[in-house]
């Protein structure tokens, strides 16, 4: 499919209406994902450290009704100190760049099997490069931005901004998180805001039996999903929960390589989110993984930090047996 169909649009607007009545945290990763940090390594790092391309692309959605300025706040953007992964000595730089304007999110290209979106499409509106010095365990704020500086995409609920995080010189891992805020100096949620991506590199918890989640949205005409996981290191079990699946499980034991897990999509799973869970069962420390999800046509499926329609819960099918 080149575009979301009308049913998906209706569903998205219905969900957006729900967002108007509840304030959700716009933390990225979100509370629902239970992922502590996103990760981007610098370009001289080995891929076996858990980052396959040294780049992270995130799309932040600001609802059309937002009238005030918006800010993209980054926690611990530097590469050195309390949270980051040091290889020898901290010698790395990471660049954070914000894009808006026309072409910032080319849906057709991504959906039709492109490896990644063009990271530099759109208009560059802010950028900063961090090393090991300032902003350790602290917040840096991009903005203010007028919501209209993003690209208006009603299919996705509003104005879309793109944040590109790139590892430059060095071989260390930068661990960070974000917040989409209505204030410069405070994490104040924007009603109806969200964030999505087509591929994510993140740090799994070191805590045994912990569960991390991602939430791809299953639109119409999807009949299969392929969950692609890089460098899981046999760290545990991958489990799938949906309105129709009560915990299908699989394992991925590859170090520095990809594993693909395939699942069929049932009709009642359309227009809902899936809950892909990463359950830690081994004492693997500092494990970073990359995940993306495709459909039967190899088109990327977006996953949202705030799951569309809420966190899915299994609902057993009711079979009506005719009476005698």
Order of alpha helices (4+ residues) and beta strands (2+ residues): alpha-beta-beta-beta-beta-beta-alpha-beta-beta-beta-beta-beta-beta-beta-beta-beta-beta-beta-beta-beta-beta-beta-beta-beta
